[in-house]
C-alpha cells in the first residue's frame, strides 16, 4: 500500500501571485468569459493544478535562488539525459539528444510548426471538439482549418477515418495536429487508431504534430502510447512533450519538441529561432523527471479520486448531466444539454449564480455546444464545494 507523502487536500492561497486562474477576474470579464468574479469565485477553467509541486522540484529551485545569479542558461547534458531516461523508462521510447528542441510553450510550438511546415492557404487538420489554440495557431497564420470532427458516441469519442482520409488526400492539406490524450474529451487513442492515422498521413505526405503533453496523466487502468511507438513510418512525426501539465510548472515554460527527421527539425529550429530555457526551467525539469515519479503516482491517485467524486456526484444529484470518465488528462467534459437550456442559460447559472468558472464547450468548436469543461486537479474540498454550488442552482430543474 502506498503511503501518502503529500497532503493534496491542503488549500494553497494563490491570490496575489499573478495567477491566471485566481487573479485575472478583470481580464475574464473584459473578454466576456464571465460577468462575475470576486473573492468567493471558484475558478476551475485553467489547465493547471491548485496542488503543490514535488518536493525535489522545490529544493532544486531553491538551489538556483541561493546561487543568486540568473543569467543566460543553456540546456546541459543532465537536462537531456533526464528527458531521454524518462521516456525510455515510462514509454520505452528511445530519443536521441539531437532530436530534442526546446521551445517556451506548446501553444507557441504549434504556431511555429504551422509556419515551418505549411504555406499560406494550406490546410491543417484538427479534430474538434479540441483545445481552442489549435484553431488559432492555424487561422492566425493564414492557413485553413480542416475539421475532422470526432464521432460522439454518447460522450465517448472516436475517429471518423473515412472523413480523415478524404481530407488528408486533398493536395492542399499539409499538416495534422493531433491531441492525445485528447483535450477536452479525455480519450487516449489506441495503438491501432494511432497507427492508422500515421499511415494515412504518410501515404498522403501530411506531417503530424502530436500534442502529447497530457501523456503522463493517465487513469490507473489505461495505457498511453506515443504515436512514434505505434507508427510503421516515423519520419513525418513531430511530438510535443512537456513537464508543464505533469508536474504543474506551466509558468516555467518547459516544452521539448522531439523531431527525428533532420529536415523537419531544421525547419522547426529556423522558424523558432534561438530559445534558451531559464535556469529555473532546467533545474525543475531535471528534478521532476529524475525524482518526481513518487509524487506523480500520488497525484494521479488523487486526481482519480476527484474524477470519481464528480462522476458519482453527478449521478446522484444531477443525472441530467452526462459525463464519460476520461481515460487521460485531468479534464472532465460535462454535457448539460439534458436540461433543455440554451448554453447562455447554463453558463449564467454556473458562472454567475453558482460563482464557479468553467470553460464553455463552444470554445472547442460547435461540436462542444452545450458542454462545459472542468479542470479537476484542485483540493477535494474545493471540488466538493464547486459541485455543490452548481447542483444548487439547477435544483429547480430536477
C-alpha positions in Angstrom: 0.0 0.0 0.0 1.4 3.4 -1.0 2.0 5.8 1.9 0.7 9.3 1.0 3.6 11.7 1.4 1.7 14.8 0.2 -1.4 16.4 1.6 -3.3 17.4 -1.5 -6.4 18.4 0.5 -4.5 21.5 1.8 -5.5 24.7 0.0 -2.7 26.9 -1.1 -3.6 30.5 -1.4 -2.7 31.6 -5.0 -4.4 35.0 -4.9 -2.0 37.9 -5.3 0.6 35.8 -7.2 -0.5 37.0 -10.7 -2.2 33.6 -11.2 -4.2 33.4 -14.4 -6.7 31.4 -12.5 -7.1 33.4 -9.3 -6.1 37.0 -10.2 -7.4 37.5 -13.7 -11.0 38.4 -12.9 -10.9 41.8 -14.7 -9.5 40.1 -17.7 -12.1 37.4 -17.7 -14.9 40.0 -17.5 -13.3 42.1 -20.3 -13.1 39.2 -22.8 -16.7 38.0 -21.9 -15.9 34.7 -20.2 -17.8 35.7 -17.1 -19.9 38.6 -15.7 -18.9 37.8 -12.1 -15.6 37.3 -10.5 -14.9 38.1 -6.8 -13.3 36.8 -3.7 -15.8 33.9 -3.5 -15.3 32.8 -7.1 -14.1 29.2 -7.6 -12.1 29.1 -10.9 -11.8 25.6 -12.4 -11.3 26.6 -16.0 -7.5 26.7 -16.4 -5.5 23.6 -17.0 -3.1 24.0 -14.1 -3.2 22.4 -10.7 -4.0 24.0 -7.3 -1.8 21.4 -5.8 1.9 21.8 -4.7 4.7 20.5 -6.9 7.1 17.7 -5.9 9.4 18.5 -3.1 12.5 17.7 -5.2 11.4 20.4 -7.6 11.1 23.0 -4.8 14.5 22.1 -3.5 16.1 22.4 -6.9 14.5 25.8 -7.4 15.7 27.0 -4.0 19.2 25.9 -5.0 19.1 28.1 -8.1 17.8 31.1 -6.0 20.6 30.5 -3.4 23.1 30.9 -6.2 21.9 34.5 -6.6 22.7 34.8 -10.3 20.1 34.2 -13.1 22.0 34.7 -16.3 21.6 33.2 -19.8 21.4 29.5 -19.5 21.8 26.6 -21.9 20.3 23.1 -21.5 23.0 20.8 -20.3 23.7 17.1 -20.5 21.8 16.4 -17.3 18.7 18.1 -18.9 18.8 16.0 -22.0 19.5 12.8 -20.1 16.5 13.4 -17.8 14.2 13.7 -20.8 15.7 10.7 -22.5 15.6 8.5 -19.4 12.0 9.5 -18.6 10.5 8.5 -21.9 12.6 5.3 -22.1 11.6 4.3 -18.6 7.9 5.1 -19.0 7.1 4.6 -22.7 10.0 2.5 -24.0 10.7 5.4 -26.4 14.3 5.8 -27.5 15.0 9.5 -28.0 18.4 10.9 -29.1 19.7 14.1 -27.7 19.9 15.8 -31.1 16.2 15.2 -31.7 15.1 17.4 -28.8 14.3 21.0 -29.4 13.5 23.3 -26.5 10.5 25.7 -27.0 9.0 28.0 -24.5 5.5 26.6 -24.6 3.4 24.1 -26.5 1.0 26.6 -27.9 4.0 28.5 -29.3 5.4 25.3 -30.7 2.1 24.7 -32.6 2.3 28.1 -34.3 6.0 27.5 -35.2 5.2 24.1 -36.7 2.3 25.6 -38.8 4.6 28.3 -40.2 7.6 25.9 -40.6 5.7 23.1 -42.4 3.0 24.8 -44.4 2.4 27.9 -46.6 -0.3 30.5 -46.5 -3.6 28.9 -47.7 -2.6 25.3 -46.9 -4.9 23.1 -45.0 -4.3 21.8 -41.5 -6.4 19.0 -40.0 -7.7 19.2 -36.4 -10.3 17.1 -34.6 -13.0 19.1 -32.9 -14.1 19.5 -30.2 -10.5 20.4 -29.4 -8.3 22.8 -27.4 -9.0 26.3 -28.9 -5.4 27.3 -29.6 -5.2 24.6 -32.2 -7.6 26.7 -34.3 -5.9 30.0 -33.6 -2.5 28.5 -34.5 -3.9 27.8 -37.9 -6.1 30.9 -38.5 -3.7 33.4 -37.1 -1.1 32.2 -39.6 -3.5 32.5 -42.6 -3.8 28.7 -43.0 -7.1 26.9 -43.4 -8.7 24.8 -40.7 -9.8 21.3 -42.0 -12.0 19.9 -39.3 -12.2 16.1 -39.0 -14.9 16.1 -36.3 -14.7 13.3 -33.8 -17.7 11.0 -33.6 -19.6 11.5 -30.4 -20.8 8.1 -29.2 -22.9 9.2 -26.2 -19.9 11.0 -24.8 -17.2 8.6 -25.9 -15.3 10.0 -28.9 -13.9 8.0 -31.8 -12.2 9.0 -35.1 -14.1 9.3 -38.4 -11.3 7.6 -40.5 -13.2 7.8 -43.8 -13.6 11.6 -43.5 -10.0 11.9 -42.2 -8.5 10.1 -45.2 -10.6 12.0 -47.7 -9.3 15.3 -46.2 -5.7 14.1 -46.0 -5.8 13.2 -49.7 -6.6 16.8 -50.7 -3.5 18.3 -52.2 -3.5 21.5 -50.1 -3.6 19.5 -46.8 -0.1 19.6 -45.4 -0.4 19.1 -41.7 -2.4 17.3 -39.0 -2.3 18.5 -35.3 -3.1 15.5 -33.1 -4.2 15.9 -29.5 -3.5 12.7 -27.5 -4.6 12.4 -24.8 -7.4 14.4 -26.2 -8.4 17.7 -24.7 -11.3 18.0 -23.8 -12.7 14.5 -24.2 -10.1 12.7 -22.3 -9.7 10.0 -24.9 -6.5 8.1 -25.2 -6.3 6.9 -28.7 -5.4 3.2 -29.1 -2.3 1.8 -30.8 -4.4 0.8 -33.8 -6.0 4.2 -34.1 -2.6 6.0 -34.0 -1.0 3.5 -36.4 -3.9 4.1 -38.9 -3.7 7.9 -38.6 0.1 7.8 -39.0 -0.2 5.6 -42.1 -2.8 7.7 -43.8 -0.7 10.9 -43.3 2.4 9.2 -44.5 0.6 8.0 -47.6 -0.5 11.5 -48.4 2.6 13.5 -47.4 0.9 15.1 -44.4 3.1 15.9 -41.4 1.8 15.1 -38.0 2.4 17.4 -35.0 1.3 15.4 -31.9 0.5 17.3 -28.7 1.2 14.7 -26.1 1.7 16.9 -23.1 -1.0 15.1 -21.0 0.6 11.8 -21.7 1.7 11.2 -18.1 -1.7 12.0 -16.6 -3.4 8.6 -17.2 -6.1 6.8 -15.3 -4.7 3.8 -13.5 -6.5 1.2 -15.7 -5.4 2.8 -19.0 -2.2 2.9 -21.1 -0.8 5.7 -23.2 1.3 5.2 -26.3 3.3 7.9 -28.0 2.4 7.9 -31.7 6.0 7.2 -32.6 5.7 3.9 -30.8 2.7 3.0 -33.0 3.6 4.1 -36.5 5.4 2.0 -39.1 6.9 5.2 -40.6 8.1 8.0 -38.3 9.9 10.5 -40.5 6.7 12.7 -40.7 6.1 12.8 -37.0 6.8 15.7 -34.6 6.0 15.3 -30.9 5.4 18.0 -28.3 6.3 16.9 -24.7 6.4 18.9 -21.6 6.6 18.8 -17.8 4.1 21.7 -17.6 0.9 19.6 -17.1 2.5 16.6 -15.4 4.3 18.5 -12.6 2.3 21.7 -12.5 5.0 24.1 -13.7 3.3 25.7 -16.7 4.8 29.1 -15.6 8.3 27.8 -16.3 7.6 27.2 -20.0 9.2 23.8 -20.3 8.2 22.3 -23.7 10.5 19.9 -25.6 9.7 19.0 -29.2 11.0 15.7 -30.4 11.7 15.6 -34.1 13.5 12.6 -35.5 13.6 13.8 -39.1 16.6 16.1 -39.5 15.0 18.2 -42.3 11.8 18.8 -40.2 13.9 19.5 -37.2 16.0 22.2 -39.0 12.9 23.8 -40.4 11.4 24.0 -36.9 14.6 25.4 -35.4 14.8 28.0 -38.1 11.3 29.2 -37.5 11.6 29.0 -33.7 14.8 31.0 -33.5 17.3 30.5 -30.7 15.5 29.9 -27.5 17.1 29.3 -24.1 15.4 27.8 -21.1 15.7 29.7 -17.8 17.9 28.2 -15.1 14.6 27.5 -13.2 13.3 25.5 -16.1 16.4 23.4 -16.4 16.5 22.7 -12.6 12.8 21.9 -12.4 12.9 19.5 -15.4 15.9 17.6 -14.1 14.4 17.2 -10.6 10.9 16.4 -11.9 12.0 13.7 -14.3 14.7 12.2 -12.1 12.9 12.4 -8.7 9.2 13.1 -9.3 7.6 9.7 -10.0 6.5 9.1 -6.4 4.7 12.4 -6.4 3.2 11.7 -9.9 1.9 8.3 -8.7 0.2 10.1 -5.7 -1.2 13.0 -7.8 -2.7 10.5 -10.2 -4.4 8.7 -7.4 -5.7 12.0 -6.0 -7.0 13.2 -9.4 -8.6 9.8 -9.9 -10.4 10.3 -6.6 -11.6 13.8 -7.7 -12.9 12.3 -11.0 -14.7 9.5 -9.2 -16.2 12.0 -6.8 -17.6 14.2 -9.6 -18.8 11.2 -11.6 -20.7 9.9 -8.6 -22.0 13.3 -7.5 -23.5 14.0 -10.9 -25.2 10.5 -11.0 -26.7 11.2 -7.6 -27.5 14.9 -7.8 -27.5 16.0 -11.4 -28.4 12.9 -13.5 -29.3 15.1 -16.5 -25.6 16.0 -16.8 -23.8 13.3 -18.8 -20.1 12.7 -18.4 -17.8 9.9 -19.5 -14.8 9.2 -17.3 -11.7 10.5 -19.1 -9.0 7.9 -19.9 -6.3 10.6 -19.5 -5.8 14.3 -18.6 -7.3 16.0 -15.6 -10.2 17.3 -17.5 -13.9 16.3 -17.5 -16.2 17.1 -20.4 -19.7 17.6 -19.0 -22.8 17.5 -21.2 -25.5 19.9 -19.9 -27.9 19.5 -22.9 -30.3 17.3 -20.9 -31.6 20.4 -19.1 -33.0 21.8 -22.4 -31.5 25.2 -21.6 -29.5 27.4 -24.0 -25.7 27.4 -23.5 -26.1 31.0 -22.3 -28.6 30.0 -19.6 -26.4 27.1 -18.5 -23.4 29.5 -18.3 -25.3 32.1 -16.2 -26.4 29.5 -13.7 -22.8 28.2 -13.2 -20.6 31.2 -13.7 -22.9 33.9 -12.1 -25.3 32.2 -9.8 -23.0 29.4 -8.5 -19.9 31.7 -8.9 -17.9 28.8 -10.4 -15.9 29.5 -13.6 -15.6 26.6 -16.1 -14.8 26.7 -19.8 -17.6 26.9 -22.3 -17.7 23.9 -24.7 -18.4 26.2 -27.6 -14.9 27.4 -27.4 -13.8 24.0 -28.6 -15.8 24.2 -31.7 -19.5 23.9 -32.5 -19.3 20.2 -31.5 -18.9 21.4 -27.9 -22.1 23.5 -27.8 -24.0 22.6 -24.6 -20.9 21.2 -22.9 -18.7 22.6 -20.1 -15.1 21.7 -19.4 -13.9 21.4 -15.8 -10.3 21.0 -14.7 -10.2 18.9 -11.6 -6.7 19.0 -10.1 -7.7 21.1 -7.0 -8.0 20.1 -3.4 -11.0 17.9 -3.0 -12.8 20.2 -0.5 -12.7 22.9 -3.3 -14.1 20.4 -5.9 -16.9 19.4 -3.5 -17.9 23.0 -2.8 -17.9 23.8 -6.5 -20.1 20.8 -7.4 -22.5 21.5 -4.5 -22.8 25.1 -5.7 -23.6 24.0 -9.2 -26.1 21.4 -8.1 -27.9 24.0 -6.0 -28.5 26.4 -8.9 -30.0 23.5 -11.0 -32.3 22.2 -8.3 -35.4 23.7 -9.8 -34.9 21.6 -13.0 -34.6 18.1 -11.4 
